[in-house]
Amino acid sequence: MNIQYAKQAVKTINELDRPTKQRIKEAIEKIPQGDIRPLKGSKGSFRLRIGDWRILFSYPGKNIVLVEKIAPRGEVYKGV
């Protein structure tokens, strides 16, 4: 599975501390496993829960995962 990152997701990952960055990276690599749910109101978008962090992603093509946004639980759904 090919994983692509949006510019905003890369910026967030670069700002994180090393243990959090590692947890998020491992969880993204294990998609479609994990606590994944579809987003209500956004067809084709999903969220992955990692502790207090949320990762919003979609499947734009076959075997492609696009990580769109990574943020804490209280901030990630704003503007979606």
C-alpha positions, 0 to 999 in steps of 0.5 A, a space after each residue: 500500500 502506497 502512503 502519501 502525505 498532504 503538506 499539512 500532515 507533513 508539517 504536523 509530523 515534523 513538529 511532534 516529539 520523537 515518541 509521538 511521531 513514532 507512534 503515529 508513523 507505526 499506526 499509519 503503516 498498519 492501515 487498515 488495522 486500528 481504530 478506524 471509522 468513516 467520517 460522518 458527512 464526508 464520503 470517502 474520508 476516514 479517521 484513525 485514532 491514536 490516543 488523543 491524536 486523530 489522523 484523517 485520511 482517504 483512499 483516492 486510488 487503489 492501494 493509495 492512502 492519502 493522509 490529509 490531516 493530523 491533529 489533537 482530538 479537539 482540533 482535527 474536526 474543525 473545518 472538515 
